[in-house]
């Protein structure tokens, strides 16, 4: 791909400087685990003050909603949130005792990320040698610590993660012990069904409380596990059956429920399930009898054009709004889309009839990688998407930026019907001066008031300019951030770009590439 790099002109810089007088939409507040190498913002609480329901019109501050964040000493390698390594049905084959697991990680990078040989070696070193090997070989389960504001979450447990915060302000997630890799919790309650369990979200319907997640069962003598989507009504578990799937050699069927809501009189959980060929496919789980029985339905629309279902390593819905709009990701295999085996973004507009539509237009481009953070009742979605556009296969990973977009006309944020990099929404003269200390690379969650939990590069002393791709002349670190709307602000001005390509304005963040090799292993949702 040819590209002509040009520096922003003096005239353009002057114009850009004048834009700074315009209003930002968000102020940025930092949260950091000082004992960690990297800190991630993963969840935001429902609004704690009932009088503040829209922070774009009501006066909100840093205390309006609580943020959950996680501090990591090293990369997880085998994600604590996922049912199987790399979220593939043969994933446990990569972590066999006695194997050269480093080689297996490097092989995954070659086959499914496609980076150059040297970068795949760096990726395997980050994810395995300096990451998962700490747990796998050394039994270190003290990598991940979780916090709700400044309070420890499950402080007596190992490798704690938070997937969401429930309506009462309690964290929901899972933790690790010396004998069990995953134990689901919600507040002070634990769910110890199966050999492993994970909790993603809770929903309260009158006197009934539903918790969704997954339960895993050890299979055979090898370190293999199968999983099924789990819905607890109170403490009573319903495991959702696979759709005719079965264990085949080292192929292990998996399933998971990752969010839940109610639309009219029907409960809907969203996640993924295994089909007759053991493919991990985005699914909707529905119940019309108050959660006593559940039906699994696959999301359609993935097989068409030059792709069929075998061209996907996985697909999963990860969040759903009370309007029945759900969002998720898919991972390609054997198909290079615009230079990448992309981890793409999709949504369904009606969980009762789930058909996938890809994110497109504005900042979204064909073959872009992304992550879903969350969706609120206004169908405003946050996550991360590629900021760079270069070829990844036989190349290097693309840098990403946090985004916000609206999927319906219900949006309350003044987004002008567009998708935006969150960095553009933190740029303006009325914002905190410290806003320029941050570049938002992932958004983990958004609540109905518009408050966002996110992850940012923090440059102590501020970036060299207001540009979205400005250099940091000092030290930088990955930190959690809370983005709080500035009441009354509606104007949006894009940050200037210091370098750009003729193919697509987007900038070059190549100096982040090696750091992103580690970050790419982290999947919020």
TILOKOL-123526 format. One record per residue (C-alpha): x, y, z. Coordinates in pm, 1 decimal. Example, Ala and Ser with C-alpha at 12.3 -4.5 7.8 and 13.67 -1.06 7.14 Angstrom:
! TILOKOL-123526
(mike (1230.0, -450.0, 780.0))
(mike (1367.0, -106.0, 714.0))
***
This chain:
! TILOKOL-123526
(mike (0.0, 0.0, 0.0))
(mike (155.2, 329.2, -104.6))
(mike (123.2, 631.4, 117.7))
(mike (246.4, 986.7, 94.6))
(mike (318.9, 1120.4, 439.2))
(mike (285.5, 1491.7, 493.3))
(mike (323.1, 1715.4, 794.3))
(mike (39.0, 1939.0, 901.9))
(mike (103.7, 2284.1, 757.8))
(mike (160.2, 2597.7, 961.1))
(mike (-170.4, 2734.3, 837.7))
(mike (-351.2, 2415.5, 933.0))
(mike (-184.0, 2420.1, 1272.3))
(mike (-302.2, 2776.9, 1327.5))
(mike (-656.4, 2682.2, 1231.6))
(mike (-639.6, 2378.0, 1456.2))
(mike (-525.3, 2594.4, 1746.7))
(mike (-825.6, 2820.9, 1699.1))
(mike (-1054.4, 2519.6, 1723.0))
(mike (-936.6, 2461.0, 2078.7))
(mike (-1168.7, 2741.4, 2186.5))
(mike (-1458.8, 2513.0, 2103.7))
(mike (-1614.6, 2297.7, 2371.2))
(mike (-1506.4, 1944.8, 2453.2))
(mike (-1778.3, 1694.7, 2540.8))
(mike (-1583.2, 1506.0, 2808.8))
(mike (-1343.5, 1561.1, 3095.5))
(mike (-1092.9, 1285.3, 3169.9))
(mike (-1007.4, 1152.7, 3517.5))
(mike (-722.9, 908.6, 3583.8))
(mike (-726.3, 585.6, 3787.3))
(mike (-405.7, 389.5, 3824.7))
(mike (-288.0, 85.0, 4016.4))
(mike (63.1, 197.3, 4108.4))
(mike (174.2, -163.6, 4159.0))
(mike (68.8, -260.0, 3806.0))
(mike (243.7, -219.5, 3473.5))
(mike (-84.5, -145.7, 3293.8))
(mike (-428.4, -45.3, 3423.2))
(mike (-753.0, -90.2, 3229.3))
(mike (-1092.4, 77.4, 3276.1))
(mike (-1346.0, -202.6, 3236.0))
(mike (-1690.5, -109.2, 3372.0))
(mike (-1899.6, 186.5, 3485.4))
(mike (-2180.0, 179.0, 3740.8))
(mike (-2536.0, 288.8, 3681.7))
(mike (-2587.1, 650.4, 3787.2))
(mike (-2575.9, 668.6, 4166.5))
(mike (-2767.4, 998.2, 4191.5))
(mike (-3124.6, 952.5, 4064.0))
(mike (-3139.0, 1322.1, 3978.1))
(mike (-2859.9, 1292.1, 3722.9))
(mike (-2984.8, 1088.2, 3430.8))
(mike (-2823.2, 1276.8, 3141.6))
(mike (-2481.5, 1424.3, 3209.4))
(mike (-2491.3, 1616.8, 2881.0))
(mike (-2764.0, 1836.9, 3031.8))
(mike (-2734.6, 1769.6, 3407.9))
(mike (-2432.3, 1876.0, 3608.6))
(mike (-2219.8, 1567.7, 3672.2))
(mike (-1876.3, 1522.0, 3822.6))
(mike (-1617.0, 1254.5, 3889.3))
(mike (-1830.8, 1103.8, 4167.1))
(mike (-2148.7, 1067.3, 3960.3))
(mike (-2070.7, 706.1, 3866.7))
(mike (-1818.6, 451.6, 3993.6))
(mike (-1552.9, 299.6, 3768.7))
(mike (-1418.2, -55.0, 3791.1))
(mike (-1062.4, -101.2, 3675.3))
(mike (-799.1, -375.0, 3665.7))
(mike (-424.0, -355.9, 3721.8))
(mike (-204.6, -609.2, 3539.6))
(mike (159.3, -698.0, 3601.0))
(mike (184.3, -892.7, 3275.8))
(mike (-26.5, -1011.1, 2981.8))
(mike (-278.1, -1287.0, 3053.7))
(mike (-206.9, -1501.2, 2746.2))
(mike (-509.0, -1723.1, 2816.9))
(mike (-767.5, -1457.0, 2895.9))
(mike (-933.6, -1488.5, 3236.3))
(mike (-1265.7, -1397.4, 3074.7))
(mike (-1260.6, -1660.0, 2801.6))
(mike (-1378.9, -2019.1, 2812.7))
(mike (-1094.3, -2150.3, 2593.2))
(mike (-753.2, -2015.6, 2485.9))
(mike (-789.7, -1756.2, 2208.0))
(mike (-1165.3, -1827.4, 2217.6))
(mike (-1135.9, -2113.2, 1966.7))
(mike (-1280.7, -2461.5, 1995.6))
(mike (-937.3, -2628.1, 1972.7))
(mike (-774.0, -2371.3, 2200.0))
(mike (-666.9, -2613.3, 2472.9))
(mike (-440.8, -2782.1, 2220.5))
(mike (-220.7, -2470.2, 2243.1))
(mike (-149.7, -2512.5, 2616.5))
(mike (-77.7, -2884.8, 2646.4))
(mike (153.7, -2987.8, 2928.0))
(mike (478.1, -3110.4, 2774.5))
(mike (437.3, -2905.2, 2457.0))
(mike (654.4, -2609.6, 2367.4))
(mike (376.9, -2365.6, 2451.2))
(mike (582.7, -2068.9, 2332.7))
(mike (593.9, -2226.5, 1985.8))
(mike (218.5, -2282.5, 2001.1))
(mike (153.5, -1917.4, 2084.3))
(mike (385.6, -1810.5, 1804.7))
(mike (200.4, -2046.1, 1568.9))
(mike (-131.2, -1883.9, 1661.4))
(mike (16.6, -1545.5, 1573.8))
(mike (146.4, -1670.4, 1238.2))
(mike (-182.1, -1837.3, 1144.9))
(mike (-445.4, -1599.6, 1279.7))
(mike (-278.9, -1259.4, 1322.2))
(mike (-33.1, -1286.4, 1035.4))
(mike (235.2, -1046.9, 1160.6))
(mike (596.1, -1073.7, 1045.9))
(mike (809.4, -1350.1, 1196.8))
(mike (993.9, -1115.5, 1431.1))
(mike (674.2, -950.9, 1554.9))
(mike (509.7, -1289.7, 1614.7))
(mike (812.3, -1381.8, 1823.6))
(mike (768.4, -1057.9, 2019.1))
(mike (396.4, -1128.7, 2054.5))
(mike (461.0, -1482.5, 2184.0))
(mike (721.0, -1349.0, 2427.9))
(mike (472.7, -1092.7, 2559.5))
(mike (174.0, -1325.3, 2574.3))
(mike (346.3, -1645.4, 2687.4))
(mike (709.1, -1614.5, 2804.6))
(mike (647.9, -1295.5, 3002.1))
(mike (274.5, -1358.5, 3038.3))
(mike (84.5, -1685.5, 3067.4))
(mike (400.5, -1879.3, 3162.6))
(mike (389.0, -1705.4, 3501.0))
(mike (63.1, -1888.1, 3570.7))
(mike (120.0, -2202.6, 3361.6))
(mike (473.3, -2281.5, 3479.0))
(mike (510.5, -2087.2, 3804.6))
(mike (155.8, -2098.5, 3950.7))
(mike (150.4, -1719.4, 3986.9))
(mike (-215.2, -1617.8, 4017.6))
(mike (-156.5, -1263.3, 4140.8))
(mike (-141.7, -1085.9, 3806.4))
(mike (-479.0, -911.7, 3795.8))
(mike (-614.6, -693.6, 4075.8))
(mike (-953.8, -525.6, 4048.1))
(mike (-1086.6, -208.4, 4204.4))
(mike (-1419.1, -29.1, 4237.1))
(mike (-1316.1, 335.5, 4257.3))
(mike (-1040.7, 307.1, 4522.1))
(mike (-1165.8, -7.7, 4696.8))
(mike (-1025.9, -355.3, 4632.2))
(mike (-1258.2, -610.9, 4473.4))
(mike (-1227.6, -969.1, 4605.5))
(mike (-892.9, -875.1, 4759.6))
(mike (-833.7, -1220.8, 4909.9))
(mike (-855.0, -1388.9, 4568.2))
(mike (-621.4, -1420.7, 4271.0))
(mike (-654.2, -1284.7, 3917.3))
(mike (-972.7, -1089.5, 3981.8))
(mike (-1157.6, -938.5, 3686.9))
(mike (-1475.0, -729.0, 3662.8))
(mike (-1710.6, -763.4, 3367.2))
(mike (-1986.1, -527.8, 3481.3))
(mike (-2137.5, -344.2, 3777.0))
(mike (-2492.1, -439.1, 3875.0))
(mike (-2786.4, -212.8, 3956.4))
(mike (-2692.6, -202.5, 4325.3))
(mike (-2338.2, -93.9, 4245.8))
(mike (-2173.9, -433.1, 4304.4))
(mike (-1906.9, -574.6, 4070.1))
(mike (-1971.4, -891.1, 3866.5))
(mike (-1691.6, -1110.1, 3732.5))
(mike (-1466.5, -1400.8, 3824.5))
(mike (-1149.0, -1477.9, 4018.6))
(mike (-887.2, -1751.7, 4048.8))
(mike (-777.6, -1974.4, 4336.9))
(mike (-496.7, -2227.8, 4367.4))
(mike (-738.4, -2509.6, 4277.7))
(mike (-986.2, -2345.1, 4040.3))
(mike (-899.3, -2111.6, 3752.0))
(mike (-1237.4, -1935.5, 3731.8))
(mike (-1501.5, -1881.4, 3998.8))
(mike (-1796.2, -1654.6, 3918.7))
(mike (-1901.5, -1388.0, 4165.6))
(mike (-2157.9, -1108.2, 4187.3))
(mike (-2110.1, -883.7, 4487.0))
(mike (-2064.3, -1118.5, 4782.6))
(mike (-2230.7, -1414.3, 4608.6))
(mike (-2028.3, -1686.1, 4436.0))
(mike (-2137.4, -1944.1, 4180.2))
(mike (-1926.9, -2259.7, 4206.6))
(mike (-2113.0, -2481.8, 3960.3))
(mike (-1901.9, -2703.6, 3734.9))
(mike (-1522.2, -2712.1, 3735.1))
(mike (-1495.4, -2347.2, 3629.3))
(mike (-1749.6, -2063.9, 3621.2))
(mike (-1763.6, -1704.8, 3498.6))
(mike (-2017.8, -1426.0, 3552.9))
(mike (-2066.7, -1140.9, 3306.5))
(mike (-2378.7, -947.2, 3402.6))
(mike (-2683.8, -934.1, 3628.1))
(mike (-3040.0, -826.3, 3558.3))
(mike (-3308.7, -768.2, 3820.5))
(mike (-3671.9, -823.3, 3719.9))
(mike (-3898.2, -756.3, 4015.4))
(mike (-3793.1, -1001.8, 4286.2))
(mike (-3597.5, -1220.0, 4043.1))
(mike (-3224.1, -1172.9, 3988.5))
(mike (-3062.4, -1326.8, 3681.0))
(mike (-2686.6, -1372.7, 3646.0))
(mike (-2538.2, -1475.8, 3312.3))
(mike (-2204.3, -1632.1, 3229.0))
(mike (-2069.1, -1979.6, 3164.9))
(mike (-1989.4, -2307.7, 3337.6))
(mike (-1702.1, -2531.9, 3227.6))
(mike (-1655.0, -2906.0, 3274.1))
(mike (-1321.1, -3086.3, 3257.1))
(mike (-1309.3, -3342.2, 2976.0))
(mike (-1091.9, -3653.6, 2983.1))
(mike (-741.2, -3676.9, 3122.5))
(mike (-597.1, -3386.2, 2923.7))
(mike (-632.9, -3024.8, 3035.2))
(mike (-942.1, -2981.3, 2819.3))
(mike (-1268.8, -2815.0, 2914.2))
(mike (-1605.9, -2778.8, 2749.4))
(mike (-1834.3, -2489.4, 2841.7))
(mike (-2200.9, -2400.5, 2822.3))
(mike (-2382.1, -2071.1, 2849.6))
(mike (-2515.5, -2032.5, 3202.9))
(mike (-2810.5, -1838.6, 3340.5))
(mike (-2865.3, -1840.2, 3715.3))
(mike (-3210.9, -1743.5, 3842.4))
(mike (-3115.9, -1663.4, 4197.2))
(mike (-2885.1, -1957.3, 4264.5))
(mike (-3062.1, -2203.7, 4033.9))
(mike (-2853.5, -2279.1, 3725.8))
(mike (-2977.5, -2339.4, 3372.6))
(mike (-2706.7, -2451.4, 3129.8))
(mike (-2800.1, -2391.7, 2767.0))
(mike (-2742.7, -2696.1, 2546.8))
(mike (-2518.5, -2681.2, 2240.2))
(mike (-2688.9, -2712.1, 1903.0))
(mike (-2597.7, -3076.4, 1824.6))
(mike (-2228.0, -3016.0, 1900.5))
(mike (-2007.3, -3284.2, 2055.3))
(mike (-1645.9, -3333.1, 2159.4))
(mike (-1439.0, -3436.1, 1857.4))
(mike (-1073.0, -3526.5, 1914.2))
(mike (-930.4, -3211.2, 2077.8))
(mike (-1217.4, -2992.4, 1954.2))
(mike (-1414.7, -2879.1, 2259.5))
(mike (-1761.7, -2721.1, 2219.1))
(mike (-1802.5, -2396.3, 2411.7))
(mike (-2078.5, -2153.4, 2501.9))
(mike (-2123.8, -1835.7, 2704.0))
(mike (-2388.9, -1576.8, 2794.1))
(mike (-2239.8, -1228.8, 2831.5))
(mike (-2526.7, -985.3, 2886.5))
(mike (-2898.9, -992.4, 2958.9))
(mike (-3205.7, -768.9, 2933.4))
(mike (-3582.8, -786.8, 2900.4))
(mike (-3775.8, -666.5, 2596.3))
(mike (-4153.9, -662.5, 2643.0))
(mike (-4222.3, -988.6, 2827.6))
(mike (-3924.2, -1187.7, 2699.4))
(mike (-3583.5, -1222.9, 2861.7))
(mike (-3287.5, -1216.4, 2623.1))
(mike (-2930.7, -1313.5, 2701.7))
(mike (-2660.8, -1276.3, 2436.9))
(mike (-2330.3, -1452.2, 2379.7))
(mike (-2224.7, -1750.7, 2172.4))
(mike (-2294.8, -2122.5, 2136.3))
(mike (-2157.2, -2422.9, 1945.2))
(mike (-2324.3, -2561.7, 1632.9))
(mike (-2322.5, -2911.2, 1480.7))
(mike (-1970.3, -2851.1, 1346.6))
(mike (-1850.9, -2718.4, 1684.0))
(mike (-1815.3, -2365.4, 1546.4))
(mike (-1841.8, -2090.2, 1808.8))
(mike (-2123.7, -1870.4, 1678.7))
(mike (-2290.6, -1554.7, 1805.7))
(mike (-2619.9, -1646.3, 1970.1))
(mike (-2927.1, -1511.1, 2144.6))
(mike (-3078.3, -1704.6, 2435.8))
(mike (-3444.4, -1626.2, 2500.8))
(mike (-3695.5, -1715.1, 2769.5))
(mike (-4067.5, -1645.0, 2763.9))
(mike (-4140.8, -1818.8, 3095.0))
(mike (-3956.0, -1601.7, 3345.6))
(mike (-3621.2, -1771.1, 3301.2))
(mike (-3730.9, -2127.9, 3364.3))
(mike (-3638.0, -2251.4, 3015.8))
(mike (-3413.8, -2101.8, 2747.6))
(mike (-3395.0, -2133.9, 2368.9))
(mike (-3074.8, -2072.7, 2171.4))
(mike (-3082.2, -1896.3, 1831.2))
(mike (-2777.9, -1833.1, 1611.3))
(mike (-2721.6, -1489.1, 1459.9))
(mike (-2756.9, -1509.6, 1081.8))
(mike (-2587.2, -1306.7, 810.9))
(mike (-2227.3, -1423.7, 841.5))
(mike (-2227.2, -1658.5, 544.4))
(mike (-2249.5, -1471.8, 216.6))
(mike (-2039.0, -1338.9, -66.9))
(mike (-1690.5, -1489.3, -50.8))
(mike (-1729.3, -1613.8, 307.6))
(mike (-1892.3, -1910.3, 474.9))
(mike (-1920.7, -2006.1, 840.2))
(mike (-1587.6, -2189.5, 830.8))
(mike (-1412.0, -1857.0, 761.6))
(mike (-1474.7, -1747.7, 1121.7))
(mike (-1273.0, -1860.1, 1423.2))
(mike (-1552.0, -1727.8, 1643.0))
(mike (-1829.3, -1474.1, 1670.8))
(mike (-2002.3, -1353.0, 1983.4))
(mike (-2255.7, -1098.4, 2099.9))
(mike (-2120.6, -923.2, 2405.7))
(mike (-2372.0, -655.9, 2509.9))
(mike (-2742.5, -580.5, 2461.1))
(mike (-2958.8, -273.8, 2526.3))
(mike (-3308.0, -269.1, 2672.6))
(mike (-3429.7, -195.6, 2318.0))
(mike (-3310.8, -534.1, 2193.4))
(mike (-3010.5, -394.4, 2004.6))
(mike (-2701.8, -611.1, 2056.3))
(mike (-2336.3, -570.2, 1961.9))
(mike (-2046.7, -809.3, 1921.2))
(mike (-1730.9, -916.9, 1743.1))
(mike (-1620.3, -1180.5, 1495.2))
(mike (-1274.0, -1317.8, 1419.6))
(mike (-1178.4, -1414.5, 1064.2))
(mike (-968.5, -1714.5, 963.4))
(mike (-830.1, -1803.5, 617.8))
(mike (-972.9, -1479.9, 475.0))
(mike (-766.0, -1161.6, 456.6))
(mike (-992.6, -856.3, 466.0))
(mike (-818.1, -536.4, 357.8))
(mike (-486.1, -670.1, 480.3))
(mike (-598.0, -825.6, 810.3))
(mike (-745.5, -1138.7, 964.2))
(mike (-977.2, -891.1, 1123.1))
(mike (-1153.7, -903.3, 1455.6))
(mike (-1452.8, -712.1, 1323.3))
(mike (-1750.0, -538.8, 1484.2))
(mike (-2115.6, -617.7, 1414.7))
(mike (-2458.7, -549.3, 1559.8))
(mike (-2814.6, -678.1, 1542.9))
(mike (-3109.4, -440.2, 1558.1))
(mike (-3358.2, -694.7, 1694.8))
(mike (-3257.5, -984.9, 1917.5))
(mike (-3590.5, -1151.8, 1841.7))
(mike (-3474.2, -1189.9, 1480.2))
(mike (-3095.1, -1161.2, 1501.4))
(mike (-2919.8, -1078.3, 1174.1))
(mike (-2566.6, -939.5, 1173.0))
(mike (-2483.1, -598.8, 1028.7))
(mike (-2123.4, -476.1, 1022.6))
(mike (-2016.9, -139.9, 1159.2))
(mike (-1940.4, 84.7, 862.3))
(mike (-1889.4, 446.0, 760.7))
(mike (-1716.5, 733.2, 941.4))
(mike (-1420.2, 587.3, 1132.1))
(mike (-1507.4, 224.0, 1052.0))
(mike (-1347.0, 71.0, 743.3))
(mike (-1347.0, -271.1, 578.5))
(mike (-1109.0, -506.6, 755.0))
(mike (-1079.5, -292.9, 1069.2))
(mike (-1017.6, -470.6, 1398.5))
(mike (-1221.8, -370.9, 1698.0))
(mike (-1344.6, -442.4, 2048.1))
(mike (-1689.0, -385.5, 2197.9))
(mike (-1702.8, -216.9, 2536.4))
(mike (-2070.9, -163.0, 2607.2))
(mike (-2407.2, -24.9, 2498.7))
(mike (-2656.1, 185.2, 2695.8))
(mike (-3032.4, 230.5, 2671.6))
(mike (-2985.7, 501.9, 2410.2))
(mike (-2806.7, 250.7, 2184.9))
(mike (-2482.8, 445.2, 2221.3))
(mike (-2192.4, 204.2, 2181.0))
(mike (-1831.7, 236.2, 2293.2))
(mike (-1527.5, 24.4, 2218.5))
(mike (-1202.2, 33.9, 2022.9))
(mike (-1128.7, 33.3, 1650.3))
(mike (-820.3, 49.0, 1430.9))
(mike (-683.9, 399.3, 1388.9))
(mike (-415.1, 296.9, 1142.0))
(mike (-496.6, 132.3, 808.9))
(mike (-175.1, -38.1, 699.4))
(mike (-158.7, -407.5, 612.9))
(mike (-123.2, -637.3, 914.8))
(mike (-66.7, -967.9, 733.3))
(mike (310.7, -983.9, 675.9))
(mike (323.9, -652.8, 859.0))
(mike (262.8, -510.9, 1206.0))
(mike (-47.2, -451.5, 1420.4))
(mike (-247.0, -134.6, 1374.2))
(mike (-278.3, 115.5, 1654.8))
(mike (-631.8, 158.4, 1790.1))
(mike (-841.9, 434.6, 1940.7))
(mike (-1147.4, 432.8, 2164.5))
(mike (-1473.1, 523.5, 1989.8))
(mike (-1836.7, 609.3, 2050.5))
(mike (-2119.3, 575.0, 1800.4))
(mike (-2497.8, 556.0, 1791.7))
(mike (-2689.3, 269.8, 1630.4))
(mike (-3038.7, 422.0, 1644.4))
(mike (-3198.8, 765.2, 1667.7))
(mike (-3241.8, 730.0, 2045.9))
(mike (-2897.6, 877.1, 2122.5))
(mike (-2888.2, 1152.1, 2387.6))
(mike (-2519.8, 1237.4, 2339.1))
(mike (-2470.7, 1516.8, 2078.5))
(mike (-2296.3, 1286.2, 1830.7))
(mike (-2451.3, 1436.5, 1514.9))
(mike (-2543.0, 1086.9, 1396.9))
(mike (-2176.1, 992.9, 1354.2))
(mike (-1904.9, 775.4, 1503.9))
(mike (-1617.7, 954.6, 1677.1))
(mike (-1280.2, 881.6, 1826.4))
(mike (-1312.7, 964.4, 2193.8))
(mike (-997.1, 1175.0, 2166.2))
(mike (-1196.8, 1419.6, 1952.9))
(mike (-1454.0, 1452.2, 2231.3))
(mike (-1193.4, 1539.5, 2496.3))
(mike (-1053.7, 1827.5, 2286.0))
(mike (-1165.7, 2182.2, 2362.8))
(mike (-1090.4, 2498.8, 2551.2))
(mike (-1344.6, 2446.7, 2830.3))
(mike (-1212.3, 2102.3, 2922.0))
(mike (-964.6, 2025.7, 3196.4))
(mike (-613.5, 2125.6, 3092.4))
(mike (-504.3, 1773.5, 3184.8))
(mike (-722.6, 1626.7, 2906.7))
(mike (-421.7, 1657.5, 2676.8))
(mike (-230.8, 1414.9, 2900.8))
(mike (-438.0, 1128.2, 2758.0))
(mike (-503.5, 944.7, 2432.6))
(mike (-797.1, 705.0, 2467.8))
(mike (-725.2, 364.6, 2313.2))
(mike (-1014.6, 154.2, 2446.2))
(mike (-1358.1, 223.4, 2591.1))
(mike (-1477.8, -48.1, 2826.0))
(mike (-1831.8, 58.3, 2915.7))
(mike (-2089.7, 338.4, 2900.4))
(mike (-2389.1, 399.2, 3125.7))
(mike (-2720.9, 569.2, 3055.1))
(mike (-2593.6, 905.7, 3178.1))
(mike (-2312.7, 897.5, 2921.6))
(mike (-2024.2, 832.6, 3163.5))
(mike (-1756.3, 606.3, 3013.5))
(mike (-1495.1, 371.3, 3160.6))
(mike (-1191.9, 357.5, 2933.1))
(mike (-820.0, 294.2, 2897.9))
(mike (-570.7, 557.0, 2786.3))
(mike (-206.4, 625.1, 2728.9))
(mike (-110.2, 878.4, 2994.3))
(mike (176.7, 1112.6, 2910.5))
(mike (306.6, 1278.0, 3224.4))
(mike (321.5, 1650.5, 3157.9))
(mike (105.7, 1630.9, 2848.1))
(mike (155.5, 1540.2, 2483.7))
(mike (370.1, 1761.0, 2262.0))
(mike (62.1, 1905.8, 2089.9))
(mike (-315.4, 1865.8, 2073.8))
(mike (-283.7, 1633.8, 1772.4))
(mike (-445.5, 1294.2, 1807.1))
(mike (-112.3, 1131.0, 1720.2))
(mike (113.3, 1371.7, 1909.2))
(mike (436.3, 1240.8, 2055.9))
(mike (502.6, 1205.4, 2427.9))
(mike (841.3, 1351.4, 2514.3))
(mike (829.0, 1212.5, 2868.2))
(mike (721.6, 878.2, 3010.4))
(mike (390.3, 718.9, 2916.1))
(mike (181.6, 451.3, 3083.1))
(mike (-144.0, 268.9, 3022.3))
(mike (-402.2, 384.4, 3279.7))
(mike (-774.3, 358.7, 3345.6))
(mike (-977.8, 673.0, 3287.7))
(mike (-1330.9, 788.2, 3358.0))
(mike (-1485.7, 1016.5, 3094.8))
(mike (-1754.0, 1245.9, 3238.1))
(mike (-1969.6, 1460.4, 3005.4))
(mike (-1942.0, 1838.7, 3035.2))
(mike (-2295.4, 1970.4, 3085.4))
(mike (-2418.4, 2190.6, 2802.4))
(mike (-2134.9, 2111.5, 2561.9))
(mike (-2246.4, 2016.2, 2210.9))
(mike (-1973.5, 2126.1, 1968.3))
(mike (-1722.4, 1870.8, 1840.8))
(mike (-1392.3, 1957.8, 1679.0))
(mike (-1163.0, 1683.8, 1555.7))
(mike (-814.3, 1688.6, 1694.0))
(mike (-554.1, 1780.7, 1431.6))
(mike (-338.6, 1505.6, 1282.5))
(mike (37.3, 1543.1, 1260.6))
(mike (85.8, 1271.4, 999.7))
(mike (-169.8, 1138.5, 754.5))
(mike (-200.9, 920.2, 447.7))
(mike (-364.8, 994.5, 116.9))
(mike (-571.8, 675.8, 146.4))
(mike (-753.1, 777.2, 463.4))
(mike (-702.4, 1043.8, 723.3))
(mike (-600.5, 859.3, 1034.0))
(mike (-246.2, 926.2, 1133.0))
(mike (47.6, 712.6, 1226.6))
(mike (94.1, 575.1, 1574.0))
(mike (373.9, 338.1, 1482.5))
(mike (565.6, 417.0, 1801.2))
(mike (285.2, 242.8, 1993.6))
(mike (305.9, -76.3, 1785.5))
(mike (522.0, -288.5, 2014.0))
(mike (320.9, -187.0, 2320.6))
(mike (8.3, -284.2, 2132.1))
(mike (157.1, -629.4, 2075.9))
(mike (93.1, -681.8, 2442.4))
(mike (-232.8, -490.0, 2456.2))
(mike (-387.0, -692.6, 2172.8))
(mike (-409.5, -986.4, 2409.8))
(mike (-655.3, -799.9, 2630.8))
(mike (-1021.5, -842.9, 2539.7))
(mike (-1258.0, -646.6, 2756.6))
(mike (-1574.6, -792.8, 2605.9))
***
